[in-house]
Amino acid sequence: MKYCITGSTGFIGQKIIEKLIKEENEVVAIVRPNSLKEIRYQNENLEVIACDLSKINSLPEILEKRKIEPKFDHFIHLGWQGTTGKDRNDRKIQLINEKNSLNCLKLAEQFQCQTFFFSGSQAEYGNIEKHDYEKQDENNKCYPENEYGKAKLNFGKAMLAFPNNMKKYHGRIFSVYGPNDQPNSLIETMIRKLTIGENMILGPCLHDWNFTYIDDLAEMIIQLVNSNAPSGIFNLASKDTRPLKDFVREILEIQPWNGKCIINGRAYNPNSDIPLRPNTSKIHKYIQIEETQFKEGISQTIFLEKEKNNTMHK
């Protein structure tokens, strides 16, 4: 199989590339020109192309110059700016994302792709408790509360309405963890602070949560684009949903830590302590994976992060 992937230097993109090249697929990875050094893999089946998404329409010309046939089986679109901090509410940035994504979709059609995968987000649902939803279900009406969620929702609708014969998958991704995650994620922050002897101050952690190991998510996406599933929206999350405090306690049980984790160290915040309860029954009609147990995934994350740090300090 031959894949074209945007967002190739991201947490999810790098893991998908790792899996695909191990299975001897051909991959063309699109990266920002200033991010070339962030690609961790070199392989005869991997072509890395520097092309900003704002100039993605120049990709056919670049492929021609590199003597790469502009024909792919699958287009996996992960590239998106403004995913964290104040940029999540910057409407200008999010509108640019929508425009760039539409150009990627049109290129996928030009490249004769069988499928187009778009990485959506649980942020599209908004606060389910405000609207009395038991779970985040693909059939729910969405109430995104920031510009990031609104833009993901808007493009997802435009993609599914786009008139062509490609299968189009809108994968709504929930909370993912694992080695090489963003440094400000909950788990990465907790591991870092507890390792160096700082305290981790948390709220009551009574709200439901869902964590998916990065390897599992990458496998879900690969299996989905190669499945017989019809076009549509798919929640991409584990089957393991429970109160956040249960996950925190499992992390604390992994090993002795230098710092302390203080549950209930701050008051409940209705704006941030929003539950995740994904309904995952739809995706599991079309894929089959053996999910990584949370404690196993955390152990692997800690082990691989230690290995990486030891290598960096040699």
C-alpha positions in Angstrom: 0.0 0.0 0.0 1.1 3.6 -0.6 0.2 6.3 1.9 0.5 10.1 1.9 0.5 11.6 5.4 0.4 15.1 6.7 1.3 16.0 10.3 4.1 13.5 10.0 6.3 14.9 12.8 3.5 14.9 15.3 2.9 12.4 18.1 0.4 10.4 16.2 1.9 10.8 12.7 5.3 9.4 13.7 3.8 6.3 15.3 1.7 5.7 12.2 4.8 6.0 10.0 6.7 3.7 12.2 4.0 1.0 11.9 3.6 1.4 8.2 7.2 1.2 7.2 7.7 -1.9 9.5 4.9 -3.5 7.4 6.8 -2.5 4.2 4.3 0.0 3.0 5.4 3.0 0.9 5.0 6.3 2.8 5.3 9.9 1.6 5.5 12.0 4.7 4.7 15.7 4.4 6.5 17.9 6.9 7.0 21.6 7.5 10.4 22.8 6.1 11.7 23.7 9.5 10.6 20.3 11.0 12.7 17.9 8.8 15.0 17.0 11.6 12.1 15.9 13.7 11.4 12.8 11.6 12.8 9.9 13.6 12.9 7.3 10.9 14.9 6.5 7.8 13.8 3.8 5.4 14.0 3.0 1.7 10.1 3.0 1.7 9.9 6.4 3.3 10.0 9.7 1.3 10.1 12.8 3.4 8.9 16.0 1.6 9.2 19.5 3.0 6.0 21.3 2.1 4.0 23.7 4.4 0.3 23.0 4.3 -0.3 26.5 3.1 1.5 25.5 -0.1 0.2 22.0 -0.3 -1.1 22.6 -3.8 2.5 22.6 -5.0 2.8 18.9 -3.9 2.2 17.4 -7.4 5.0 19.5 -8.8 7.3 18.4 -6.0 6.4 14.8 -6.5 7.2 15.1 -10.2 10.6 16.6 -9.5 11.3 13.7 -7.1 10.1 11.2 -9.6 7.4 9.9 -7.3 4.2 8.7 -9.0 1.4 11.0 -7.8 -0.9 8.1 -7.0 -1.7 6.8 -3.5 -4.0 4.3 -1.9 -4.7 6.3 1.3 -4.3 9.9 2.4 -4.0 10.4 6.2 -4.5 14.0 7.1 -3.2 14.8 10.6 -1.6 18.2 10.0 -3.3 21.0 12.0 -1.9 24.2 13.6 -3.1 25.9 16.8 -3.9 22.7 18.8 -2.8 24.1 22.2 -2.9 27.2 24.3 -4.5 30.4 23.1 -4.3 29.4 19.5 -7.2 27.0 20.1 -9.4 30.0 20.2 -7.8 31.9 17.4 -10.4 31.9 14.6 -8.0 33.1 12.0 -5.6 30.2 12.6 -8.5 27.7 12.6 -10.0 29.1 9.4 -6.6 28.5 7.7 -6.7 24.9 9.0 -10.0 24.4 7.3 -8.8 25.9 4.0 -5.6 23.8 4.1 -7.6 20.6 4.9 -9.9 21.2 1.9 -6.9 21.5 -0.3 -5.6 18.2 1.0 -8.9 16.6 0.3 -8.9 17.8 -3.3 -5.3 16.5 -3.7 -6.4 13.1 -2.4 -9.0 13.0 -5.2 -6.3 14.0 -7.7 -4.0 11.3 -6.4 -6.8 8.7 -7.0 -6.8 7.7 -3.3 -9.3 5.1 -2.2 -9.7 6.7 1.3 -9.1 10.0 3.0 -8.7 10.1 6.8 -9.1 13.3 8.8 -8.1 13.5 12.4 -11.0 15.2 14.3 -11.2 15.7 18.1 -13.4 15.0 21.1 -13.4 18.8 21.4 -16.1 18.8 18.7 -18.6 17.4 21.3 -18.1 20.1 23.8 -19.2 19.6 27.4 -21.6 16.6 27.3 -22.9 17.2 30.8 -24.3 20.6 29.7 -26.4 18.8 27.2 -27.3 15.8 29.2 -25.5 13.2 27.1 -24.5 10.0 28.9 -21.8 9.3 26.3 -20.1 11.0 23.4 -21.8 9.2 20.5 -21.2 9.9 16.8 -24.9 10.6 16.4 -24.9 13.4 19.1 -25.4 17.0 18.1 -22.1 18.7 18.8 -21.6 21.8 20.9 -17.9 22.7 20.6 -16.8 25.4 23.0 -13.6 26.7 21.3 -12.6 27.6 17.7 -10.4 24.5 17.4 -13.4 22.2 18.0 -15.6 24.3 15.7 -13.1 24.2 12.9 -12.6 20.4 13.2 -16.4 20.0 13.2 -16.8 22.3 10.2 -14.2 20.6 8.1 -15.5 17.1 9.0 -19.0 18.1 7.7 -17.5 19.6 4.5 -15.4 16.5 3.9 -18.3 14.0 4.2 -20.4 16.2 1.9 -17.5 16.4 -0.7 -18.8 14.8 -3.9 -16.4 12.1 -5.0 -16.0 8.3 -4.8 -13.4 8.2 -2.0 -14.3 6.7 1.3 -13.9 9.5 3.8 -13.3 8.9 7.5 -13.6 11.5 10.2 -11.8 10.0 13.2 -12.7 11.8 16.5 -9.6 11.2 18.7 -9.8 11.3 22.4 -7.1 11.4 25.1 -3.9 9.6 23.8 -0.7 8.9 25.8 2.6 7.2 25.3 6.3 7.9 24.7 7.1 11.2 22.9 3.8 12.8 23.9 3.5 16.5 24.2 5.4 17.7 27.3 2.3 19.6 28.7 -0.1 16.6 28.6 -1.5 15.3 31.9 0.5 12.1 31.9 3.8 13.6 30.7 3.5 16.4 33.2 2.8 14.0 36.0 5.7 11.6 35.2 8.1 14.6 34.9 7.1 16.2 38.1 7.0 13.1 40.2 10.3 12.0 38.9 12.2 15.2 39.8 10.5 15.5 43.2 7.9 18.0 42.5 4.3 17.7 43.6 1.4 17.2 41.2 -1.7 19.0 42.3 -4.9 17.7 41.0 -8.6 18.3 41.5 -11.1 15.7 42.8 -10.5 13.5 39.6 -14.1 12.1 40.0 -15.0 12.8 36.4 -14.9 9.9 33.9 -11.9 9.8 31.5 -10.6 7.6 28.7 -6.9 7.0 27.8 -5.7 5.3 24.6 -2.2 4.1 24.1 -0.5 5.7 21.1 0.3 2.3 19.5 -3.4 1.3 19.7 -4.6 4.6 18.2 -2.1 4.3 15.3 -3.3 0.7 14.7 -7.0 1.8 14.8 -6.4 4.4 12.1 -4.4 2.0 9.8 -7.0 -0.7 10.2 -9.9 1.8 9.6 -8.5 3.1 6.3 -8.0 -0.5 5.1 -11.4 -1.7 6.3 -14.8 -2.1 4.6 -16.3 0.6 6.8 -18.5 3.1 5.1 -17.6 6.8 5.1 -18.5 8.5 8.3 -17.6 9.7 11.8 -15.8 7.3 14.1 -14.8 7.7 17.8 -11.2 6.6 18.2 -10.7 5.7 21.9 -10.1 2.7 24.1 -12.8 0.7 25.8 -11.4 1.7 29.2 -13.5 4.5 30.6 -13.6 5.2 34.4 -13.0 7.9 36.9 -9.7 9.8 36.4 -8.6 9.1 39.9 -8.4 5.4 39.0 -5.9 6.1 36.3 -3.9 8.4 38.6 -3.7 5.7 41.2 -2.4 3.2 38.7 0.4 5.6 37.7 1.3 6.0 41.4 1.5 2.2 41.9 3.9 1.7 39.0 7.1 2.6 41.0 8.3 4.7 43.9 8.2 8.4 43.0 10.3 11.3 44.3 7.3 13.7 44.4 3.8 13.4 45.7 0.5 13.5 43.8 -2.2 15.3 45.7 -5.7 14.4 44.6 -8.3 17.0 45.8 -5.5 19.6 46.0 -7.7 22.0 44.2 -11.5 22.5 43.9 -13.6 21.0 41.2 -13.6 23.2 38.0 -16.7 22.7 35.8 -14.8 24.3 32.9 -11.9 21.9 32.9 -13.0 18.8 34.7 -15.2 17.7 31.8 -15.8 14.0 31.5 -14.8 11.8 28.5 -17.2 8.9 27.9 -16.7 7.9 24.3 -19.1 5.3 22.8 -16.6 3.1 20.9 -19.1 0.4 19.6 -19.1 1.7 16.0 -15.3 1.6 15.3 -15.1 -1.9 16.8 -17.5 -3.3 14.2 -14.8 -2.8 11.6 -11.4 -3.2 13.4 -9.9 -5.8 15.8 -7.1 -4.9 18.1 -5.9 -6.2 21.4 -5.9 -3.0 23.5 -2.9 -2.2 25.7 -3.9 -2.2 29.3 -3.3 1.2 31.0 -0.8 0.0 33.5 1.2 -1.7 30.8 1.1 1.4 28.6 2.3 3.6 31.4 5.1 1.2 32.3 6.3 1.3 28.6 6.0 5.1 28.6 8.2 5.5 31.7 10.7 2.9 30.5 11.1 4.4 27.0 11.3 7.9 28.3 14.1 6.9 30.7 15.9 5.2 27.8 15.6 8.4 25.7 16.8 10.6 28.5 19.8 8.3 29.2 20.7 8.4 25.5 20.5 12.2 25.4 22.8 12.6 28.4 25.5 10.2 27.2 
